[in-house]
Amino acid sequence: MTRSARRTRRTLQVAGVSVATLLAVSACASSDDSSAKPDSSGSAAPKLSGTVTVFAAASLKESFTTLGRTFEKKYPGTKVTFSFGGSDSLAASITGGAPADVFASASPKTMKIVTDAKDAAGTPVTFVRNQLEIATLPGNPDKIASLKDLTRSGLKVVLCDKEVPCGAAAQKALDASGLKLTPVSYEQDVKSALTKVELKEADASVVYRTDVNAAGDKVEGVEFPESAQAINDYPIVLLKDAPHADTAKAFIELVRSAAGRQVLTGAGFLEP
Protein backbone atom coordinates (compact mmCIF):
# COMPACT_ATOMS: atom_id res chain seq x y z
CA MET A 1 0.00 0.00 0.00
CA THR A 2 1.36 3.43 -0.92
CA ARG A 3 2.00 6.09 1.73
CA SER A 4 -0.82 8.18 0.20
CA ALA A 5 -3.25 5.26 0.48
CA ARG A 6 -2.20 4.63 4.08
CA ARG A 7 -2.65 8.34 4.77
CA THR A 8 -6.17 8.32 3.25
CA ARG A 9 -7.15 5.25 5.25
CA ARG A 10 -5.82 6.76 8.48
CA THR A 11 -7.66 10.05 7.84
CA LEU A 12 -10.92 8.14 7.37
CA GLN A 13 -10.25 6.13 10.52
CA VAL A 14 -9.52 9.27 12.56
CA ALA A 15 -12.63 10.95 11.19
CA GLY A 16 -14.70 7.92 12.18
CA VAL A 17 -13.22 7.87 15.66
CA SER A 18 -13.83 11.61 16.05
CA VAL A 19 -17.52 11.32 15.13
CA ALA A 20 -18.02 8.34 17.42
CA THR A 21 -16.15 10.09 20.22
CA LEU A 22 -18.19 13.28 19.97
CA LEU A 23 -21.42 11.25 20.11
CA ALA A 24 -20.19 9.31 23.14
CA VAL A 25 -18.95 12.39 24.98
CA SER A 26 -22.15 14.30 24.21
CA ALA A 27 -24.23 11.42 25.53
CA CYS A 28 -22.11 11.37 28.67
CA ALA A 29 -22.55 15.10 29.14
CA SER A 30 -26.32 15.05 28.65
CA SER A 31 -26.78 12.27 31.21
CA ASP A 32 -24.74 13.98 33.94
CA ASP A 33 -26.33 16.91 35.77
CA SER A 34 -23.73 18.49 38.07
CA SER A 35 -26.36 20.31 40.10
CA ALA A 36 -28.08 17.06 41.12
CA LYS A 37 -25.11 14.86 42.01
CA PRO A 38 -24.69 14.37 45.78
CA ASP A 39 -21.28 14.56 47.44
CA SER A 40 -19.92 12.01 49.94
CA SER A 41 -21.92 13.57 52.78
CA GLY A 42 -25.19 13.05 50.91
CA SER A 43 -25.67 16.77 50.22
CA ALA A 44 -26.11 18.12 46.72
CA ALA A 45 -22.79 19.19 45.21
CA PRO A 46 -22.53 22.95 44.55
CA LYS A 47 -23.46 23.97 41.03
CA LEU A 48 -20.43 25.04 39.01
CA SER A 49 -20.37 28.47 37.39
CA GLY A 50 -18.04 31.11 36.03
CA THR A 51 -15.46 31.33 33.27
CA VAL A 52 -12.43 29.04 33.16
CA THR A 53 -9.44 30.52 31.34
CA VAL A 54 -7.16 27.81 29.96
CA PHE A 55 -3.66 28.44 28.63
CA ALA A 56 -2.80 25.45 26.43
CA ALA A 57 -0.15 24.32 23.97
CA ALA A 58 -1.04 25.07 20.34
CA SER A 59 -1.16 21.35 19.50
CA LEU A 60 -4.12 20.95 21.86
CA LYS A 61 -6.31 23.46 20.01
CA GLU A 62 -8.71 21.07 18.26
CA SER A 63 -9.06 18.61 21.16
CA PHE A 64 -9.45 21.22 23.89
CA THR A 65 -11.94 23.22 21.84
CA THR A 66 -14.08 20.08 21.62
CA LEU A 67 -13.69 19.43 25.35
CA GLY A 68 -14.55 23.05 26.13
CA ARG A 69 -17.87 22.73 24.30
CA THR A 70 -18.55 19.46 26.10
CA PHE A 71 -17.80 21.05 29.47
CA GLU A 72 -20.13 23.99 28.86
CA LYS A 73 -22.92 21.60 27.87
CA LYS A 74 -22.32 19.42 30.90
CA TYR A 75 -22.26 22.40 33.29
CA PRO A 76 -24.75 25.08 32.14
CA GLY A 77 -23.69 28.51 33.35
CA THR A 78 -19.99 27.89 32.80
CA LYS A 79 -17.75 29.12 29.99
CA VAL A 80 -14.32 27.96 28.90
CA THR A 81 -11.99 30.39 27.13
CA PHE A 82 -8.66 29.39 25.63
CA SER A 83 -5.31 30.97 24.85
CA PHE A 84 -3.33 28.64 22.58
CA GLY A 85 0.33 29.15 21.70
CA GLY A 86 3.89 28.05 22.28
CA SER A 87 4.21 26.55 25.75
CA ASP A 88 7.24 28.68 26.59
CA SER A 89 5.39 31.91 25.72
CA LEU A 90 2.34 30.84 27.70
CA ALA A 91 4.48 29.97 30.73
CA ALA A 92 6.16 33.39 30.54
CA SER A 93 2.75 35.08 30.40
CA ILE A 94 1.56 33.18 33.47
CA THR A 95 4.65 34.02 35.52
CA GLY A 96 4.31 37.60 34.29
CA GLY A 97 0.88 37.87 35.87
CA ALA A 98 -1.53 37.02 33.03
CA PRO A 99 -4.85 35.85 34.51
CA ALA A 100 -5.47 32.15 33.91
CA ASP A 101 -6.96 29.17 35.74
CA VAL A 102 -5.40 26.16 34.02
CA PHE A 103 -2.12 25.54 32.22
CA ALA A 104 -1.67 22.58 29.85
CA SER A 105 1.89 22.44 28.54
CA ALA A 106 3.51 20.38 25.80
CA SER A 107 6.51 19.51 27.98
CA PRO A 108 7.55 19.15 31.62
CA LYS A 109 10.34 21.68 30.98
CA THR A 110 7.95 24.51 30.17
CA MET A 111 5.63 23.48 33.01
CA LYS A 112 8.61 23.77 35.38
CA ILE A 113 8.82 27.50 34.56
CA VAL A 114 5.41 27.90 36.19
CA THR A 115 5.97 25.57 39.14
CA ASP A 116 9.37 27.11 39.92
CA ALA A 117 7.67 30.52 40.06
CA LYS A 118 5.15 29.01 42.52
CA ASP A 119 2.26 29.91 40.22
CA ALA A 120 0.75 26.41 40.34
CA ALA A 121 -1.85 25.42 42.93
CA GLY A 122 -0.93 21.75 42.87
CA THR A 123 1.29 19.13 41.29
CA PRO A 124 1.17 18.89 37.48
CA VAL A 125 -0.11 15.58 36.10
CA THR A 126 0.73 14.13 32.68
CA PHE A 127 -2.53 13.56 30.77
CA VAL A 128 -1.28 12.66 27.25
CA ARG A 129 1.89 12.27 25.21
CA ASN A 130 2.68 13.27 21.63
CA GLN A 131 5.00 12.07 18.90
CA LEU A 132 6.61 13.87 15.97
CA GLU A 133 5.93 13.34 12.29
CA ILE A 134 7.17 15.00 9.10
CA ALA A 135 4.54 17.09 7.34
CA THR A 136 5.04 17.35 3.56
CA LEU A 137 3.09 18.88 0.71
CA PRO A 138 0.06 16.81 -0.40
CA GLY A 139 1.19 13.79 -2.37
CA ASN A 140 4.72 14.15 -0.98
CA PRO A 141 6.16 15.46 -4.31
CA ASP A 142 9.71 15.58 -2.92
CA LYS A 143 9.53 11.86 -1.99
CA ILE A 144 10.56 12.47 1.60
CA ALA A 145 10.80 9.12 3.37
CA SER A 146 13.07 9.77 6.33
CA LEU A 147 14.46 12.41 8.66
CA LYS A 148 17.72 12.28 6.70
CA ASP A 149 15.87 13.32 3.54
CA LEU A 150 15.16 16.70 5.16
CA THR A 151 18.87 17.54 4.92
CA ARG A 152 18.80 17.45 1.11
CA SER A 153 20.14 20.56 -0.61
CA GLY A 154 17.45 22.88 -1.92
CA LEU A 155 14.67 21.49 0.28
CA LYS A 156 12.87 24.17 2.27
CA VAL A 157 12.28 22.85 5.79
CA VAL A 158 10.67 24.67 8.72
CA LEU A 159 11.11 23.76 12.39
CA CYS A 160 9.60 25.01 15.62
CA ASP A 161 11.86 27.26 17.67
CA LYS A 162 14.20 25.24 19.89
CA GLU A 163 12.66 26.82 23.01
CA VAL A 164 9.23 25.45 22.04
CA PRO A 165 8.56 21.79 22.98
CA CYS A 166 8.04 20.65 19.37
CA GLY A 167 11.33 22.31 18.39
CA ALA A 168 13.21 20.81 21.33
CA ALA A 169 11.83 17.36 20.43
CA ALA A 170 12.80 17.78 16.77
CA GLN A 171 16.34 18.74 17.78
CA LYS A 172 16.51 15.73 20.09
CA ALA A 173 15.51 13.44 17.19
CA LEU A 174 18.09 15.05 14.90
CA ASP A 175 20.80 14.68 17.54
CA ALA A 176 19.87 11.03 18.09
CA SER A 177 20.37 10.35 14.38
CA GLY A 178 23.53 12.46 14.08
CA LEU A 179 21.94 14.78 11.52
CA LYS A 180 22.41 18.53 11.09
CA LEU A 181 19.61 20.56 9.58
CA THR A 182 19.42 24.30 8.87
CA PRO A 183 15.77 25.27 8.42
CA VAL A 184 14.62 28.24 6.38
CA SER A 185 12.83 29.49 9.50
CA TYR A 186 12.08 28.71 13.13
CA GLU A 187 8.44 29.19 14.14
CA GLN A 188 7.05 30.14 17.55
CA ASP A 189 4.56 27.27 17.78
CA VAL A 190 3.68 24.05 16.00
CA LYS A 191 0.64 25.47 14.18
CA SER A 192 2.78 28.22 12.63
CA ALA A 193 5.31 25.63 11.45
CA LEU A 194 2.57 23.52 9.89
CA THR A 195 0.95 26.54 8.22
CA LYS A 196 4.17 27.19 6.28
CA VAL A 197 3.71 23.83 4.57
CA GLU A 198 -0.04 24.30 4.09
CA LEU A 199 0.65 27.61 2.32
CA LYS A 200 3.42 25.98 0.25
CA GLU A 201 5.98 28.36 1.73
CA ALA A 202 7.97 25.31 2.85
CA ASP A 203 8.41 21.80 1.47
CA ALA A 204 8.29 20.10 4.85
CA SER A 205 8.17 20.62 8.58
CA VAL A 206 8.67 18.51 11.69
CA VAL A 207 5.50 18.78 13.77
CA TYR A 208 3.32 16.60 15.97
CA ARG A 209 1.37 13.66 14.58
CA THR A 210 -1.79 15.24 16.00
CA ASP A 211 -1.28 18.37 13.91
CA VAL A 212 -0.79 16.35 10.74
CA ASN A 213 -4.05 14.53 11.52
CA ALA A 214 -5.88 17.81 12.18
CA ALA A 215 -4.67 19.27 8.85
CA GLY A 216 -6.44 16.56 6.86
CA ASP A 217 -5.59 16.58 3.16
CA LYS A 218 -3.71 19.89 3.37
CA VAL A 219 -0.50 17.98 4.14
CA GLU A 220 0.81 14.43 4.07
CA GLY A 221 2.48 12.80 7.06
CA VAL A 222 5.69 10.78 7.04
CA GLU A 223 6.58 8.75 10.10
CA PHE A 224 10.23 8.34 11.10
CA PRO A 225 11.70 5.95 13.71
CA GLU A 226 13.78 8.61 15.52
CA SER A 227 10.54 10.20 16.74
CA ALA A 228 10.27 7.41 19.30
CA GLN A 229 13.31 8.94 21.03
CA ALA A 230 11.61 12.33 21.40
CA ILE A 231 8.08 11.77 22.70
CA ASN A 232 6.72 14.69 24.73
CA ASP A 233 4.74 14.35 27.95
CA TYR A 234 1.91 16.90 28.36
CA PRO A 235 1.27 18.01 31.98
CA ILE A 236 -1.75 19.98 33.20
CA VAL A 237 -2.20 21.93 36.44
CA LEU A 238 -4.55 24.25 38.30
CA LEU A 239 -3.01 27.70 38.67
CA LYS A 240 -2.69 29.69 41.87
CA ASP A 241 -5.44 32.21 42.67
CA ALA A 242 -7.83 30.79 40.05
CA PRO A 243 -11.03 32.84 40.54
CA HIS A 244 -13.25 29.80 39.88
CA ALA A 245 -11.05 27.03 41.23
CA ASP A 246 -13.83 24.43 41.57
CA THR A 247 -14.89 24.95 37.97
CA ALA A 248 -11.27 24.85 36.79
CA LYS A 249 -10.71 21.58 38.69
CA ALA A 250 -13.79 20.12 37.02
CA PHE A 251 -12.38 21.00 33.59
CA ILE A 252 -9.11 19.26 34.46
CA GLU A 253 -11.11 16.23 35.60
CA LEU A 254 -12.89 16.14 32.24
CA VAL A 255 -9.57 16.29 30.39
CA ARG A 256 -8.27 13.36 32.45
CA SER A 257 -11.49 11.33 32.31
CA ALA A 258 -12.21 8.40 30.01
CA ALA A 259 -14.36 10.70 27.85
CA GLY A 260 -11.56 13.25 27.64
CA ARG A 261 -9.04 10.56 26.79
CA GLN A 262 -11.29 9.40 23.94
CA VAL A 263 -11.21 12.86 22.38
CA LEU A 264 -7.45 13.17 22.80
CA THR A 265 -6.46 9.72 21.56
CA GLY A 266 -8.92 10.11 18.70
CA ALA A 267 -6.87 13.13 17.64
CA GLY A 268 -3.69 11.06 17.68
CA PHE A 269 -2.33 11.71 21.17
CA LEU A 270 -0.76 8.82 23.06
CA GLU A 271 -1.88 7.49 26.44
CA PRO A 272 0.10 8.98 29.37
Secondary structure, 3 states (H helix, E strand, C coil): CCHHHHHHHHHHHHHHHHHHHHHHHHHHHHCCCCCCCECCCCCECCCCCEEEEEEEEHHHHHHHHHHHHHHHHHCCCEEEEEEEECHHHHHHHHHCCCCCCEEECCCHHHHHHHHHCCCECCCCEEEEEECEEEEECCCCCCCCCCCHHHHCCCCCEEEECCCCHHHHHHHHHHHHHCCCCCCCEEECCHHHHHHHHHCCCCCEEEEEHHHHHHHHHHCEEECCHHHHHCCEEEEEEEECCCCCHHHHHHHHHHHHCHHHHHHHHHCCCECC
